[in-house]
């Protein structure tokens, strides 16, 4: 399953984003980068906004967040109101007691 971004606390999110980007580099993948949605993620606000507006949705893996909490984090970090969220897959355990939930962020109606 392809994710556009990873959301959670700073120390959970950024290592996951960097590991994913390293993996993409190693396999020669030339797709869009993975967005980190945590403290300091707001610097990528324009890139974040471009994706759901162009494609109609954004798939976010949320570390230890429910889809509702993920939407709250996205709204806060990216300073965007009126986004919507729905679950697009079941949650998965990812080790060390963490859970990855899958939130589909949708643009405002």
Secondary structure as UniProt FT lines:
FT   STRAND          5..7
FT   HELIX           10..27
FT   STRAND          35..37
FT   TURN            39..40
FT   HELIX           41..44
FT   HELIX           45..55
FT   STRAND          58..63
FT   HELIX           67..78
FT   STRAND          84..95
FT   TURN            96..97
FT   STRAND          98..106
//
